Amino acid sequence: MLGNDLAIDAYRNGATSFPDGAIIARLAWTYTPSAENNAAFGQEQSFVAGTPTNVQLMVKDAKRFASTGGWGYAQFTDGKAAAIDPVKSCYSCHTPAKQHDYVFTHYAH
């Protein structure tokens, strides 16, 4: 997970909601077994980032995205916007995290 300064500051300060202008990005890859690491460990237990799968973005703008909890969503695969409806796809999936301003990820201290 990546975030701009507004998002990271909100994470660090333990905010229960993110300010307008916060941007959170998720970079996703396949998990690829690491033959080199597994040889060092003597068993299969290590994975590394493989082929990129997609980039997902959340942008906070309470007025513009009022119908989706204040967040705008986008997903890109191979540099192209995914053909998904963010209201049906992204927002509905994030609804269980409503108590954390629709964000699943917590800041690791």
C-alpha positions as CSV (number, residue, x, y, z in Angstrom):
1,M,0.0,0.0,0.0
2,L,1.2,3.5,-0.8
3,G,-0.3,6.8,0.1
4,N,0.3,10.5,-0.5
5,D,1.3,12.7,2.5
6,L,-2.3,13.3,3.6
7,A,-3.1,9.6,3.7
8,I,0.2,8.7,5.5
9,D,-0.3,11.5,8.1
10,A,-3.8,10.2,8.8
11,Y,-2.5,6.7,9.2
12,R,0.3,7.7,11.5
13,N,-2.0,9.9,13.6
14,G,-4.5,7.1,14.1
15,A,-7.3,9.1,12.4
16,T,-10.7,7.4,12.1
17,S,-11.3,9.0,8.8
18,F,-9.1,10.4,6.0
19,P,-9.1,14.0,4.8
20,D,-10.2,15.1,1.4
21,G,-7.3,14.8,-1.0
22,A,-6.0,11.6,0.6
23,I,-4.9,9.0,-2.0
24,I,-4.2,5.4,-1.3
25,A,-2.8,3.0,-3.9
26,R,-2.5,-0.8,-3.9
27,L,0.1,-2.3,-6.2
28,A,-0.7,-6.0,-6.8
29,W,1.6,-8.8,-8.0
30,T,1.3,-12.5,-8.3
31,Y,3.2,-14.4,-5.5
32,T,6.0,-16.3,-7.1
33,P,7.9,-19.0,-5.2
34,S,11.6,-18.1,-4.7
35,A,13.7,-21.1,-5.5
36,E,16.8,-19.3,-4.2
37,N,15.2,-18.5,-0.8
38,N,13.6,-21.9,-0.5
39,A,17.0,-23.5,-1.1
40,A,18.5,-21.4,1.8
41,F,15.6,-22.3,4.1
42,G,15.6,-26.0,3.1
43,Q,11.8,-26.0,2.4
44,E,9.2,-24.2,0.3
45,Q,8.2,-21.1,2.3
46,S,9.4,-18.1,0.5
47,F,7.5,-16.0,-2.1
48,V,8.5,-12.9,-3.9
49,A,6.6,-10.4,-6.1
50,G,6.1,-11.8,-9.5
51,T,4.2,-10.4,-12.5
52,P,2.2,-7.3,-11.8
53,T,-1.5,-7.8,-11.9
54,N,-3.1,-4.4,-11.3
55,V,-3.0,-1.1,-9.6
56,Q,-6.0,0.0,-7.5
57,L,-6.6,3.6,-6.3
58,M,-8.8,5.3,-3.7
59,V,-9.2,9.1,-3.7
60,K,-11.0,10.9,-0.9
61,D,-13.4,13.7,-2.0
62,A,-16.4,13.8,0.2
63,K,-18.5,16.0,-2.1
64,R,-17.5,14.5,-5.4
65,F,-17.9,10.9,-4.2
66,A,-20.7,11.3,-1.6
67,S,-22.6,8.2,-2.8
68,T,-19.5,6.0,-2.2
69,G,-18.6,7.0,1.3
70,G,-16.5,9.9,0.1
71,W,-14.1,7.7,-1.9
72,G,-13.5,7.5,-5.6
73,Y,-12.2,4.2,-6.9
74,A,-10.2,3.1,-9.9
75,Q,-8.4,0.0,-11.1
76,F,-5.8,-0.3,-13.9
77,T,-4.6,-3.5,-15.6
78,D,-1.8,-3.3,-18.1
79,G,-2.0,0.5,-18.0
80,K,-5.6,0.5,-19.0
81,A,-8.6,1.4,-16.8
82,A,-10.5,-1.7,-15.8
83,A,-14.0,-2.1,-17.2
84,I,-15.6,-2.2,-13.7
85,D,-18.3,-0.2,-12.1
86,P,-16.6,1.2,-9.0
87,V,-19.9,1.7,-7.2
88,K,-20.9,-1.9,-7.6
89,S,-17.4,-3.5,-7.5
90,C,-15.1,-1.5,-5.2
91,Y,-17.4,0.4,-2.9
92,S,-19.6,-2.7,-2.2
93,C,-16.4,-4.6,-1.2
94,H,-15.2,-1.8,1.0
95,T,-18.5,-1.4,2.9
96,P,-17.5,-3.9,5.6
97,A,-14.7,-1.5,6.5
98,K,-17.0,1.5,7.0
99,Q,-15.9,1.9,10.6
100,H,-12.4,2.5,9.3
101,D,-13.5,5.0,6.6
102,Y,-13.9,2.2,4.0
103,V,-10.1,1.4,4.3
104,F,-9.0,-2.1,5.1
105,T,-5.3,-1.4,5.6
106,H,-4.0,-0.2,9.0
107,Y,-0.8,1.6,9.6
108,A,2.0,-0.7,10.8
109,H,3.8,1.0,13.7
